[in-house]
Amino acid sequence: MMGESGTILLMKFKAPQWIAIGLTVLLLAAEYLRLFIAVPLGDEALYVGSALLTSIGARPFYHELFVQQTASLLYEPLIAFYYLLFGKFAIMLFARHLFLAFLLVLGAVTFFFCRRRTDVISALAIALAAMTGGNFGLPTLGYNSMGCIGFGCFALLALRAVEERSLKLSCWSGLFAFITLAAYPTFLAAVFFFWLFVALVQHFLKRPYWKTMWVCNLTAGGLLLGYLLSLVVRFGWDNIYLSYQFTSAHIEGGPFWPKIFYGLWLFREFAPWPWLVFLLLGLWWMAWKRLGLPWVFFLIPIGLFMISQVKARPEQGTFAQAFIFIGCLAGLPLLLHSLLHSWKRDWPELVLWATGMAMAPVLCWTSGLTYYSTHYSTLFSLVALLVLSVKQGVSRGLAIAMFTVPLIFIVQKWESHFLPTQDNVANLTEVIDWGAFAGIWTYPAEYNYLAQIQSDIDAAAKGSLSILFYDNFPGGYLMADLAPATRTWLMHGLGVASRVRPFLREHYQIAGNRPDVIFRFTKHMTVVENVWDDSDPKRFLPYEDVFWHYLPEESGDYTRVVERFNYSVYKRKGLP
């Protein structure tokens, strides 16, 4: 039974607190439920599979050449322990829970940063905005989500460490800087920008910061050096260097300005009627000056968000990244006000905003996702603006408006699952009850399709030791209990350019490297209204000059054992 003190505590809660608690529970429940939808057959399967390689007898940097696997190898011990207990069963759901745990750490760190600056309700809303705003689409621990979450934890803890001159917080921030750089090395630029801006501010404030900075960086550098040395010892320098060469050939940064302009063009697709931005900025400025309502800048991203729901949806994806970027730009008057009138008090938020925005063009340039990757850093620029708006004075009632931001993020995250399929949550009526994807809800058509593939895999596995999915089907390796006879699980990389293909051609010229079983996909299938549709037949046409000439077609060593409407199964002759 609840004691008298507990009853008194509950009675002290007023309407705004109860509303905030209710919204928090709702948003966390929505974030948690995302773990159970959408069977991950692509990138997410690659991330988890990279952490699983050693457990299934394969080798990182040999059976997977993408260097981004350094992120997955950070949590490899947890995946290995789970595999030891349960095998592959529901391993994807376990990995998604690890992602949620890391996300909760970000929420806790953000709340810790905001609490001494804002009221409890606002701190809670901002922490939820940070949690729900990271890594749209894939609820998993990949290099992008780990880079985003790790960077946020590093920057927020480092700011508190500099403020309080706390070496303990410096060590913790160094730990998260290590996770960030090990997962997403490009964020080295963000770490540089961060300490540059901190140094400039502390110089004008005439406050010491060197000890805090060095403890953080030495912690991160020491852990990173130890991690890289462990990889060299375990997997060999030659394999790691080959992985670097392969990734460099596959992912080319390209000229800086063309990629920036392309990113701006994509952003424009999600920001209809640009004049509306200036109109809303003008309205906000008048409201701030006459009514003292700095929080009104939310009207700009929220207004554009609402308009985007009415306007024809761009094919490129959801509005979430544009929402964050618009919010960062819409808060410029608030930022300038703090810079002119209270920069000595608000310098942590100014540094956080500047770091996130400075990193945006770097991410746009170096990532194949261009503009879509910018929210990995600009999310925390938006966090800085949310804190500054509260500092200008927001009542408890108006603080509830803060929850609009994480609410929109959640709506966009759920929409990202159903936008490509033009479907809705009501049609998620089947639960995968076998293998690596057990516990995940899906559509009847996809359930039947995966059951058919699983049946074909099991039938072909008899007497076989290795398998190849050709191409772009990483989820297949999680479904099969055979060794992966590949050098990359995500084989659509073969189509980028001829500079990638020699890495695989040389490997498959050796007969011992060729698989016992081959799944050869011929069509790219997507679920549209619960029907598998040939949306892009050319997408999966084989790259004949890579290795197909010395596999089934010319070698004569294979026979076709299964032929389906979008894939065929080949098996080495002489096997049962």
Buried (B, 14 or more C-beta within 10 A) or exposed (E): EEEEEEEEEEEEEEEBBEBBEEBBEBBBEBBEEBBBBBBBBBBBBBBBBBBBBBBBEBBBBBBBBBBBBBBBBBBBEBBBEBBEEEBBBBBBBBBBBBBBEBBBBBBEBBBBBBBEBBBBBBBBBBBBBBBBBBBBBBBBBBBBBBBBBBBBBBBBBBBBBBBEEBBEBBBBBBBBBBBBBBBBBBBBBBBBBBBBBBEEBBEEEEEEBEEBBBBBBEBBBEBBEEBEEEBBEBBBEEBBEBBEBBBEBBBEEEEEEEBBEBBEEBBEBBBBEEEBBEEBBEBBEEBBEEEEBBBBBBBBBBBBBEBBEEEEBBEEBBBBBBBBBBBBBBBEBBBEBBEEEBBEEBBBBBBBBBBBBBBBBBBBBBBEBBBBBBBBBBBBBBBBBBBBBBBBEBEBEBBBBBBBBBBBBBBBBBBBBBBBBEBEEEBBEBEBEEBBBBBBBBBEBBBEBBBEBBEBBEEBBEEBEBBBBBBBBBBBBBBBEBBBBBBBBBBBBBBBEEEBBEBBBEBBEEEEBBBBBBBBBBBBBBBBEEEBEEEEEEBBEBBEEBBBEBBBEEBEBBEEBBEBEBBBBBBBEEBE
